[in-house]
Amino acid sequence: MTEEEKQLIETVDENGNVINFELYDIVEVEGQEYALLIPAESDAESDEEELVLMKLYQEGEDYVFESIDDDDEFNKVAEYVESMDVEEEE
């Protein structure tokens, strides 16, 4: 993906801090869409990038990103994403 194609997402955490993410991918699990996000300002010392999962839904013409508070739902989505990685490696 080139610099021009990167889609930046701005979110606000529970403390009011603005956090910028790069949209990596969107996956659908059991009819619900989830966004895979990478922090836009990642730690240069880390070899592995952190991947953030957020629930995605449309409100009018806008897209809303919401944290996944339910552990079972989060684990289900995380397992799906991990299975995608295994399929790509094979």
Secondary structure, DSSP 8 states (H G I E B T S, - for coil): --GGG--EEEEE-TTS-EEEEEEEEEEEETTEEEEEEEESS--TT-SS---EEEEEEEETTEEEEE----HHHHHHHHHHHHHHHHHHH-
